[in-house]
Amino acid sequence: MMQVENSEQEFMAKKVRFKGGKKLDALLKNAFKGHIKAVETGFFDNAKYEDGTPVAGVAAAHEFGDGNLPERPFFRQANGKVKDKLLNVLKSGIEPETMAVDPMLAERIGAMHAGEVQRSITELTAPALASQTIAKKGSSNPLVDAGFMRASVTHKVKK
């Protein structure tokens, strides 16, 4: 889950500092002042597999590894790729003279970040799956089976 508020990011129970330089931090801190509390991107409580397993738990096991699964940091890779794009969107969505914020800016940021996380899930190839796992699932993509985890990535704008 990414929270734009105070440029801090949370993924399940772990918090990671989302740094993009002083300019990005200042824009993120002030862009939504008084209007938007946060833009969160990730896997929310309502995303569950058919058996009731929360998608967030499965995603965390893949992101950080869990003893049975190796670490496959798709979320952190997406964050690294999206920083410069977010800065450009923020710059383009703020009126320079009045510092007025485009009302759709928060939605654009959330959608952009969610799209980058989905792209990262699709493109991640390492560490590779074991040959018996590839034979069983019929694909070499470590994070995509039926595509439910990728489809479950979404965002929320909190006001």
Secondary structure as UniProt FT lines:
FT   HELIX           5..7
FT   STRAND          8..11
FT   TURN            12..13
FT   STRAND          14..17
FT   HELIX           21..31
FT   TURN            32..35
FT   STRAND          38..42
FT   TURN            45..46
FT   TURN            50..51
FT   HELIX           55..64
FT   HELIX           74..92
FT   TURN            96..98
FT   TURN            103..104
FT   HELIX           105..123
FT   HELIX           131..137
FT   TURN            142..143
FT   HELIX           148..152
FT   STRAND          154..158
//
